[in-house]
Amino acid sequence: MTISNYSVTRLEQCPPQPDGTEIVVADILGLPLTWWERARFRSKLRADIRDRSDFLRDVGIDVLEAHAEACRFFWQPITLKRP
């Protein structure tokens, strides 16, 4: 048994939390992908702010809102919503 198999096995055997939620292995293992997608989205958003700010206005996104979203950290959820 490798260390990674041991870790996954231990997580799968975790009991439910006091508030009734369960730790889901897929959610834990998918977290780095989610963070990477957010970082990539914000990187593209910064490029759009710099190069195509008129495009953002055309699709209904205020440049200040886009800038506020682009400055957020990768672990913070995306709050920018289209109208």
All heavy atoms as an XYZ file, in Angstrom:
682
protein
N       0.852     -1.181      0.000
C       0.000      0.000      0.000
C       0.893      1.237      0.000
O       1.769      1.364      0.827
C      -0.895     -0.015      1.243
C      -1.734      1.225      1.372
S      -2.760      1.245      2.835
C      -4.037      0.137      2.377
N       0.653      2.127     -0.954
C       1.441      3.351     -1.018
C       0.841      4.401     -0.088
O      -0.274      4.250      0.413
C       1.463      3.911     -2.452
O       0.142      4.289     -2.797
C       2.005      2.892     -3.431
N       1.574      5.458      0.109
C       1.104      6.522      0.990
C      -0.166      7.155      0.431
O      -1.102      7.425      1.166
C       2.203      7.580      1.188
C       3.352      6.965      1.978
C       1.667      8.804      1.903
C       4.540      7.861      2.132
N      -0.227      7.387     -0.887
C      -1.418      8.018     -1.456
C      -2.641      7.119     -1.298
O      -3.723      7.595     -1.005
C      -1.202      8.365     -2.923
O      -0.939      7.197     -3.668
N      -2.486      5.812     -1.475
C      -3.615      4.900     -1.271
C      -4.051      4.914      0.185
O      -5.227      4.868      0.487
C      -3.238      3.476     -1.668
C      -3.126      3.309     -3.160
O      -3.592      4.135     -3.914
N      -2.493      2.239     -3.575
N      -3.093      4.976      1.087
C      -3.412      5.015      2.511
C      -4.200      6.281      2.835
O      -5.193      6.246      3.531
C      -2.132      4.974      3.345
C      -2.385      5.116      4.827
C      -2.925      4.063      5.551
C      -2.116      6.305      5.487
C      -3.171      4.181      6.902
C      -2.354      6.441      6.829
C      -2.879      5.381      7.545
O      -3.126      5.513      8.878
N      -3.783      7.418      2.269
C      -4.455      8.684      2.539
C      -5.893      8.659      2.039
O      -6.807      9.082      2.736
C      -3.701      9.844      1.879
O      -2.396      9.927      2.383
N      -6.103      8.155      0.827
C      -7.445      8.097      0.275
C      -8.302      7.148      1.090
O      -9.444      7.439      1.411
C      -7.406      7.677     -1.213
C      -8.797      7.389     -1.729
C      -6.734      8.766     -2.037
N      -7.743      6.005      1.474
C      -8.489      5.039      2.276
C      -8.905      5.653      3.603
O     -10.043      5.500      4.036
C      -7.645      3.772      2.522
O      -7.272      3.232      1.265
C      -8.427      2.744      3.297
N      -7.999      6.386      4.231
C      -8.318      7.021      5.509
C      -9.418      8.068      5.342
O     -10.304      8.163      6.170
C      -7.073      7.661      6.117
C      -5.999      6.689      6.512
C      -6.304      6.003      7.792
N      -6.357      7.003      8.840
C      -6.877      6.801     10.019
N      -7.389      5.639     10.311
N      -6.911      7.743     10.923
N      -9.389      8.842      4.258
C     -10.415      9.853      4.040
C     -11.773      9.216      3.777
O     -12.795      9.725      4.215
C     -10.040     10.755      2.866
C      -8.940     11.765      3.121
C      -8.565     12.452      1.810
C      -9.375     12.797      4.141
N     -11.771      8.086      3.053
C     -13.038      7.416      2.754
C     -13.682      6.860      4.018
O     -14.883      6.677      4.067
C     -12.815      6.306      1.741
C     -12.498      6.823      0.356
C     -12.119      5.727     -0.609
O     -11.853      4.592     -0.155
O     -12.061      6.011     -1.807
N     -12.903      6.614      5.044
C     -13.433      6.042      6.264
C     -13.802      7.092      7.307
O     -14.184      6.757      8.405
C     -12.410      5.078      6.860
C     -12.134      3.882      5.979
C     -10.992      3.026      6.501
O     -10.346      3.365      7.478
N     -10.751      1.927      5.831
N     -13.706      8.374      6.959
C     -14.022      9.434      7.909
C     -15.510      9.414      8.224
O     -16.348      9.308      7.335
C     -13.645     10.796      7.342
S     -11.875     11.051      7.244
N     -15.848      9.526      9.488
C     -17.268      9.554      9.857
C     -17.882     10.906      9.494
O     -17.179     11.880      9.271
C     -17.228      9.370     11.376
C     -15.903      9.908     11.782
C     -14.976      9.603     10.644
N     -19.208     10.975      9.423
C     -19.868     12.250      9.155
C     -19.506     13.283     10.217
O     -19.266     12.943     11.376
C     -21.359     11.915      9.207
C     -21.438     10.444      9.003
C     -20.160      9.877      9.550
N     -19.496     14.525      9.835
C     -19.190     15.617     10.745
C     -20.396     15.880     11.653
O     -21.509     15.467     11.353
C     -18.832     16.882      9.948
C     -17.661     16.683      9.006
C     -16.392     16.312      9.750
O     -16.032     16.936     10.728
N     -15.722     15.259      9.297
N     -20.189     16.583     12.771
C     -21.307     16.851     13.690
C     -22.477     17.587     13.034
O     -23.613     17.405     13.442
C     -20.674     17.721     14.773
C     -19.218     17.418     14.720
C     -18.920     17.061     13.293
N     -22.207     18.388     12.022
C     -23.298     19.124     11.371
C     -24.002     18.299     10.292
O     -24.851     18.798      9.581
C     -22.802     20.441     10.795
C     -21.731     20.251      9.725
O     -21.324     19.102      9.480
O     -21.319     21.258      9.137
N     -23.638     17.036     10.139
C     -24.308     16.143      9.201
C     -23.643     16.046      7.839
O     -24.066     15.259      7.012
N     -22.629     16.836      7.571
C     -21.953     16.771      6.283
C     -20.922     15.658      6.294
O     -20.484     15.216      7.348
C     -21.260     18.106      5.940
O     -20.290     18.387      6.949
C     -22.264     19.233      5.882
N     -20.549     15.209      5.131
C     -19.519     14.183      4.997
C     -18.369     14.734      4.179
O     -18.561     15.584      3.310
C     -20.086     12.944      4.303
C     -21.145     12.236      5.106
C     -21.641     10.990      4.395
O     -20.949     10.491      3.486
O     -22.720     10.523      4.745
N     -17.175     14.264      4.466
C     -16.019     14.632      3.664
C     -16.047     13.757      2.415
O     -16.070     12.537      2.502
C     -14.711     14.412      4.441
C     -14.661     15.325      5.653
C     -13.515     14.662      3.544
C     -13.466     15.084      6.554
N     -16.064     14.385      1.263
C     -16.118     13.666      0.003
C     -14.736     13.740     -0.642
O     -14.198     14.815     -0.861
C     -17.189     14.255     -0.933
C     -17.233     13.517     -2.251
C     -18.547     14.250     -0.259
N     -14.173     12.591     -0.921
C     -12.816     12.513     -1.466
C     -12.724     13.233     -2.804
O     -11.757     13.946     -3.074
C     -12.367     11.049     -1.600
C     -11.013     10.952     -2.259
C     -12.339     10.384     -0.233
N     -13.734     13.096     -3.647
C     -13.709     13.744     -4.955
C     -13.646     15.267     -4.811
O     -12.973     15.939     -5.588
C     -14.931     13.344     -5.761
N     -14.342     15.811     -3.820
C     -14.295     17.254     -3.595
C     -12.907     17.697     -3.154
O     -12.405     18.720     -3.598
C     -15.310     17.676     -2.537
C     -16.743     17.519     -3.020
O     -16.956     17.483     -4.250
O     -17.637     17.442     -2.168
N     -12.292     16.932     -2.291
C     -10.957     17.281     -1.797
C      -9.934     17.185     -2.922
O      -9.103     18.072     -3.094
C     -10.561     16.378     -0.613
C     -11.467     16.673      0.575
C      -9.100     16.575     -0.243
C     -11.321     15.705      1.711
N      -9.997     16.129     -3.707
C      -9.046     15.953     -4.791
C      -9.320     16.912     -5.951
O      -8.411     17.245     -6.710
C      -9.067     14.509     -5.285
C      -8.645     13.463     -4.249
C      -8.756     12.064     -4.838
C      -7.247     13.723     -3.735
N     -10.552     17.382     -6.091
C     -10.890     18.316     -7.153
C     -10.609     19.766     -6.814
O     -10.663     20.639     -7.681
N     -10.279     20.049     -5.568
C     -10.038     21.423     -5.147
C      -8.889     22.097     -5.894
O      -9.049     23.236     -6.345
C      -9.807     21.459     -3.635
C      -9.910     22.803     -2.954
C     -11.230     23.486     -3.250
C      -9.732     22.632     -1.457
N      -7.738     21.450     -6.092
C      -6.682     22.111     -6.875
C      -7.120     22.455     -8.303
O      -6.733     23.500     -8.826
C      -5.548     21.084     -6.884
C      -5.761     20.278     -5.658
C      -7.260     20.201     -5.499
N      -7.934     21.624     -8.921
C      -8.445     21.927    -10.257
C      -9.338     23.170    -10.228
O      -9.230     24.040    -11.093
C      -9.213     20.739    -10.829
C      -9.875     20.971    -12.186
C      -8.830     21.270    -13.250
C     -10.726     19.786    -12.570
N     -10.184     23.258     -9.224
C     -11.044     24.431     -9.077
C     -10.213     25.684     -8.901
O     -10.486     26.714     -9.533
C     -11.989     24.257     -7.878
O     -12.787     23.093     -8.088
C     -12.876     25.469     -7.688
N      -9.194     25.597     -8.058
C      -8.309     26.762     -7.840
C      -7.591     27.151     -9.128
O      -7.435     28.327     -9.434
C      -7.305     26.465     -6.754
C      -7.889     26.414     -5.380
C      -9.108     26.884     -4.976
C      -7.276     25.866     -4.214
N      -9.285     26.655     -3.637
C      -8.185     26.033     -3.150
C      -6.060     25.240     -3.979
C      -7.888     25.617     -1.866
C      -5.776     24.827     -2.697
C      -6.677     25.012     -1.644
N      -7.131     26.160     -9.897
C      -6.439     26.438    -11.145
C      -7.379     27.115    -12.143
O      -6.990     28.064    -12.829
C      -5.872     25.139    -11.723
C      -5.176     25.332    -13.022
C      -3.929     25.865    -13.228
C      -5.687     25.022    -14.316
N      -3.638     25.881    -14.562
C      -4.707     25.375    -15.260
C      -6.871     24.470    -14.764
C      -4.877     25.202    -16.616
C      -7.052     24.296    -16.119
C      -6.053     24.659    -17.020
N      -8.626     26.641    -12.217
C      -9.598     27.244    -13.125
C      -9.885     28.689    -12.744
O     -10.000     29.559    -13.608
C     -10.900     26.440    -13.127
C     -10.780     25.105    -13.823
C     -12.017     24.246    -13.654
O     -12.854     24.540    -12.768
O     -12.146     23.280    -14.421
N     -10.002     28.964    -11.439
C     -10.231     30.338    -10.992
C      -9.043     31.230    -11.328
O      -9.221     32.375    -11.774
C     -10.480     30.372     -9.485
C     -11.802     29.782     -9.065
C     -11.916     29.760     -7.568
N     -13.111     29.078     -7.140
C     -13.343     28.718     -5.891
N     -12.465     28.994     -4.952
N     -14.452     28.088     -5.581
N      -7.835     30.732    -11.090
C      -6.635     31.517    -11.397
C      -6.541     31.794    -12.892
O      -6.200     32.906    -13.314
C      -5.385     30.784    -10.901
N      -6.860     30.801    -13.716
C      -6.823     30.971    -15.165
C      -7.883     31.970    -15.626
O      -7.619     32.838    -16.458
C      -7.031     29.625    -15.852
C      -6.787     29.666    -17.338
C      -6.981     28.334    -17.939
N      -8.408     27.993    -17.808
C      -8.982     26.947    -18.346
N      -8.255     26.084    -19.009
N     -10.253     26.717    -18.208
N      -9.086     31.882    -15.062
C     -10.159     32.819    -15.398
C      -9.750     34.251    -15.062
O      -9.933     35.169    -15.866
C     -11.437     32.443    -14.639
C     -12.508     33.505    -14.696
C     -13.254     33.686    -15.853
C     -12.765     34.310    -13.604
C     -14.236     34.663    -15.910
C     -13.737     35.288    -13.653
C     -14.479     35.464    -14.810
N      -9.173     34.425    -13.873
C      -8.782     35.777    -13.460
C      -7.611     36.296    -14.279
O      -7.522     37.496    -14.540
C      -8.490     35.782    -11.966
C      -9.789     35.592    -11.181
C      -9.626     35.567     -9.705
N     -10.948     35.448     -9.096
C     -11.240     34.635     -8.104
N     -10.299     33.888     -7.569
N     -12.460     34.583     -7.620
N      -6.738     35.420    -14.721
C      -5.644     35.834    -15.587
C      -6.180     36.323    -16.936
O      -5.751     37.361    -17.455
C      -4.677     34.672    -15.796
O      -3.697     35.004    -16.722
N      -7.129     35.589    -17.501
C      -7.749     36.004    -18.757
C      -8.540     37.300    -18.575
O      -8.566     38.155    -19.461
C      -8.665     34.908    -19.290
C      -7.914     33.704    -19.806
C      -8.869     32.663    -20.325
C      -8.133     31.458    -20.860
N      -9.050     30.447    -21.386
N      -9.169     37.442    -17.420
C      -9.921     38.652    -17.134
C      -8.995     39.868    -17.064
O      -9.307     40.934    -17.600
C     -10.699     38.488    -15.829
C     -11.649     39.603    -15.440
C     -12.698     39.825    -16.520
C     -12.305     39.285    -14.103
N      -7.830     39.709    -16.436
C      -6.850     40.800    -16.390
C      -6.390     41.178    -17.804
O      -6.244     42.356    -18.122
C      -5.656     40.420    -15.522
C      -5.919     40.549    -14.043
C      -4.646     40.391    -13.230
N      -4.100     39.036    -13.304
C      -4.471     38.029    -12.525
N      -5.385     38.220    -11.586
N      -3.917     36.835    -12.651
N      -6.201     40.179    -18.650
C      -5.810     40.457    -20.032
C      -6.924     41.204    -20.771
O      -6.649     42.126    -21.542
C      -5.465     39.160    -20.756
N      -8.180     40.821    -20.536
C      -9.293     41.519    -21.166
C      -9.408     42.952    -20.662
O      -9.729     43.856    -21.437
C     -10.609     40.772    -20.916
C     -10.738     39.524    -21.757
O      -9.993     39.391    -22.751
O     -11.583     38.670    -21.412
N      -9.169     43.166    -19.386
C      -9.204     44.528    -18.842
C      -8.143     45.376    -19.523
O      -8.388     46.523    -19.897
C      -8.996     44.509    -17.314
C     -10.195     43.874    -16.610
C      -8.760     45.921    -16.783
C      -9.951     43.585    -15.142
N      -6.977     44.806    -19.705
C      -5.860     45.547    -20.302
C      -6.069     45.771    -21.800
O      -5.866     46.871    -22.303
C      -4.563     44.778    -20.059
C      -3.319     45.479    -20.566
C      -2.056     44.651    -20.359
N      -2.139     43.387    -21.098
C      -2.166     42.174    -20.532
N      -2.087     42.051    -19.229
N      -2.249     41.083    -21.266
N      -6.503     44.734    -22.520
C      -6.535     44.795    -23.984
C      -7.909     45.084    -24.586
O      -7.992     45.659    -25.668
C      -6.017     43.480    -24.566
C      -4.593     43.170    -24.129
O      -3.840     44.125    -23.871
O      -4.257     41.980    -24.044
N      -8.973     44.617    -23.916
C     -10.305     44.712    -24.533
C     -11.359     45.173    -23.530
O     -12.383     44.525    -23.341
C     -10.705     43.364    -25.102
C      -9.715     42.829    -26.104
C     -10.137     41.558    -26.757
N     -10.637     40.536    -25.837
C     -11.195     39.405    -26.222
N     -11.314     39.154    -27.484
N     -11.615     38.531    -25.348
N     -11.138     46.294    -22.867
C     -12.102     46.761    -21.870
C     -13.441     47.120    -22.512
O     -14.496     46.994    -21.872
C     -11.547     47.939    -21.084
O     -11.264     49.011    -21.948
N     -13.435     47.541    -23.789
C     -14.687     47.833    -24.478
C     -15.516     46.570    -24.677
O     -16.744     46.602    -24.625
C     -14.427     48.518    -25.813
C     -13.490     47.723    -26.711
O     -12.648     46.971    -26.184
O     -13.612     47.863    -27.950
N     -14.850     45.436    -24.863
C     -15.550     44.157    -24.992
C     -16.299     43.821    -23.693
O     -17.437     43.367    -23.732
C     -14.558     43.040    -25.323
C     -15.145     41.667    -25.283
C     -15.998     41.235    -26.279
C     -14.849     40.799    -24.244
C     -16.551     39.961    -26.245
C     -15.396     39.532    -24.202
C     -16.247     39.114    -25.198
N     -15.657     44.068    -22.544
C     -16.311     43.803    -21.259
C     -17.564     44.657    -21.112
O     -18.606     44.176    -20.668
C     -15.346     44.062    -20.104
C     -14.176     43.096    -19.989
C     -13.208     43.571    -18.917
C     -14.662     41.701    -19.679
N     -17.465     45.927    -21.471
C     -18.641     46.810    -21.398
C     -19.746     46.320    -22.345
O     -20.928     46.397    -22.010
C     -18.254     48.243    -21.719
C     -17.559     48.955    -20.580
C     -17.457     50.453    -20.834
N     -16.633     50.747    -22.014
C     -15.308     50.870    -21.991
N     -14.658     50.714    -20.854
N     -14.643     51.143    -23.101
N     -19.366     45.821    -23.508
C     -20.357     45.330    -24.467
C     -21.155     44.149    -23.930
O     -22.329     43.990    -24.269
C     -19.684     44.920    -25.781
C     -19.188     46.107    -26.586
O     -19.596     47.250    -26.272
O     -18.389     45.894    -27.522
N     -20.535     43.307    -23.116
C     -21.248     42.144    -22.563
C     -21.861     42.443    -21.200
O     -22.377     41.556    -20.535
C     -20.348     40.891    -22.494
C     -19.949     40.441    -23.869
C     -19.150     41.111    -21.607
N     -21.779     43.718    -20.774
C     -22.462     44.123    -19.550
C     -21.651     43.984    -18.281
O     -22.220     43.948    -17.197
N     -20.346     43.925    -18.391
C     -19.492     43.809    -17.204
C     -18.761     45.132    -17.026
O     -18.065     45.597    -17.931
C     -18.489     42.657    -17.355
C     -19.236     41.329    -17.477
C     -17.532     42.628    -16.169
C     -18.355     40.149    -17.777
N     -18.966     45.753    -15.876
C     -18.294     47.008    -15.568
C     -16.801     46.747    -15.348
O     -16.422     45.743    -14.744
C     -18.917     47.623    -14.311
C     -18.328     48.968    -13.976
O     -18.161     49.790    -14.890
O     -18.034     49.196    -12.784
N     -15.969     47.632    -15.840
C     -14.517     47.448    -15.733
C     -14.079     47.422    -14.270
O     -13.193     46.651    -13.898
C     -13.773     48.544    -16.531
C     -12.278     48.429    -16.336
C     -14.124     48.452    -17.999
N     -14.704     48.237    -13.424
C     -14.344     48.237    -12.000
C     -14.702     46.913    -11.323
O     -13.949     46.404    -10.499
C     -15.016     49.409    -11.280
C     -14.535     50.797    -11.704
C     -15.344     51.874    -10.996
C     -13.058     50.953    -11.426
N     -15.855     46.360    -11.686
C     -16.238     45.046    -11.152
C     -15.273     43.967    -11.636
O     -14.891     43.075    -10.872
C     -17.659     44.685    -11.575
C     -18.727     45.527    -10.941
C     -20.097     45.217    -11.510
O     -20.185     44.764    -12.671
O     -21.071     45.432    -10.782
N     -14.901     44.055    -12.902
C     -13.953     43.078    -13.449
C     -12.601     43.196    -12.763
O     -11.968     42.187    -12.446
C     -13.802     43.284    -14.956
N     -12.166     44.410    -12.501
C     -10.893     44.616    -11.814
C     -10.945     44.065    -10.382
O      -9.995     43.429     -9.919
C     -10.529     46.096    -11.801
C      -9.209     46.380    -11.190
N      -8.024     45.963    -11.754
C      -8.878     47.014    -10.035
C      -7.024     46.336    -10.975
N      -7.519     46.972     -9.930
N     -12.068     44.286     -9.690
C     -12.225     43.758     -8.331
C     -12.173     42.229     -8.337
O     -11.569     41.616     -7.452
C     -13.537     44.247     -7.728
N     -12.789     41.612     -9.339
C     -12.753     40.144     -9.448
C     -11.345     39.655     -9.768
O     -10.877     38.664     -9.224
C     -13.730     39.674    -10.524
C     -13.757     38.179    -10.723
C     -14.275     37.421     -9.516
O     -15.219     37.900     -8.866
O     -13.716     36.347     -9.225
N     -10.654     40.349    -10.654
C      -9.312     39.937    -11.068
C      -8.309     40.021     -9.915
O      -7.307     39.310     -9.918
C      -8.842     40.789    -12.238
N      -8.584     40.855     -8.926
C      -7.665     41.024     -7.792
C      -7.898     40.006     -6.670
O      -7.125     39.967     -5.714
C      -7.793     42.438     -7.230
S      -7.173     43.691     -8.353
N      -8.933     39.215     -6.772
C      -9.223     38.233     -5.718
C      -8.216     37.080     -5.777
O      -7.631     36.800     -6.805
C     -10.647     37.698     -5.874
C     -11.701     38.773     -5.647
C     -13.081     38.289     -6.008
N     -13.479     37.131     -5.267
C     -14.152     37.157     -4.113
N     -14.522     38.292     -3.609
N     -14.465     36.031     -3.501
N      -8.055     36.389     -4.646
C      -7.152     35.244     -4.568
C      -7.798     34.002     -5.184
O      -9.020     33.907     -5.264
C      -6.765     34.958     -3.117
C      -5.946     36.046     -2.501
C      -6.494     36.899     -1.557
C      -4.632     36.240     -2.881
C      -5.739     37.902     -0.991
C      -3.864     37.232     -2.321
C      -4.420     38.079     -1.370
N      -6.970     33.039     -5.579
C      -7.469     31.848     -6.282
C      -8.401     31.006     -5.431
O      -9.239     30.292     -5.952
C      -6.302     30.984     -6.789
C      -5.465     30.377     -5.709
C      -5.793     29.162     -5.159
C      -4.333     31.026     -5.245
C      -5.019     28.595     -4.170
C      -3.546     30.468     -4.262
C      -3.891     29.251     -3.713
N      -8.303     31.072     -4.135
C      -9.161     30.242     -3.285
C     -10.512     30.907     -3.026
O     -11.418     30.272     -2.504
C      -8.477     29.912     -1.953
C      -8.140     31.102     -1.113
C      -8.978     31.759     -0.263
C      -6.873     31.763     -1.036
N      -8.306     32.792      0.325
C      -7.004     32.815     -0.120
C      -5.652     31.561     -1.644
C      -5.965     33.669      0.182
C      -4.617     32.416     -1.330
C      -4.773     33.443     -0.421
N     -10.688     32.161     -3.413
C     -11.952     32.842     -3.223
C     -12.860     32.558     -4.415
O     -12.419     32.592     -5.563
C     -11.726     34.347     -3.080
C     -10.944     34.703     -1.849
C     -10.601     36.183     -1.793
O     -10.169     36.752     -2.773
N     -10.791     36.770     -0.625
N     -14.145     32.275     -4.146
C     -15.053     31.951     -5.254
C     -15.258     33.144     -6.183
O     -15.089     34.291     -5.802
C     -16.357     31.566     -4.565
C     -16.252     32.054     -3.175
C     -14.798     32.219     -2.861
N     -15.651     32.846     -7.411
C     -15.907     33.893     -8.402
C     -17.227     34.560     -8.072
O     -18.241     33.887     -7.889
C     -15.930     33.276     -9.816
C     -14.544     32.728    -10.156
C     -16.380     34.289    -10.847
C     -14.473     31.965    -11.446
N     -17.197     35.884     -7.993
C     -18.411     36.639     -7.658
C     -18.918     37.459     -8.827
O     -19.989     38.030     -8.749
C     -18.152     37.585     -6.466
O     -17.092     38.486     -6.808
C     -17.776     36.804     -5.224
N     -18.155     37.538     -9.902
C     -18.541     38.332    -11.060
C     -19.693     37.639    -11.786
O     -19.576     36.486    -12.200
C     -17.347     38.493    -12.004
C     -17.534     39.380    -13.206
C     -17.788     40.817    -12.786
C     -16.318     39.311    -14.085
N     -20.802     38.324    -11.912
C     -21.974     37.760    -12.580
C     -22.388     38.666    -13.723
O     -22.321     39.886    -13.620
C     -23.160     37.639    -11.603
C     -22.867     36.819    -10.375
C     -22.741     35.372    -10.706
C     -22.518     34.596     -9.406
N     -21.843     33.381     -9.558
N     -22.798     38.058    -14.810
C     -23.343     38.841    -15.905
C     -24.763     39.223    -15.574
O     -25.471     38.468    -14.923
C     -23.342     38.023    -17.199
C     -21.997     37.958    -17.833
C     -22.166     37.568    -19.263
N     -21.247     36.475    -19.550
C     -21.273     35.766    -20.636
N     -22.183     35.972    -21.527
N     -20.393     34.826    -20.827
N     -25.209     40.408    -16.056
C     -26.597     40.825    -15.784
C     -27.606     39.948    -16.486
O     -27.362     39.216    -17.354
C     -26.662     42.259    -16.315
C     -25.424     42.499    -17.093
C     -24.467     41.388    -16.795
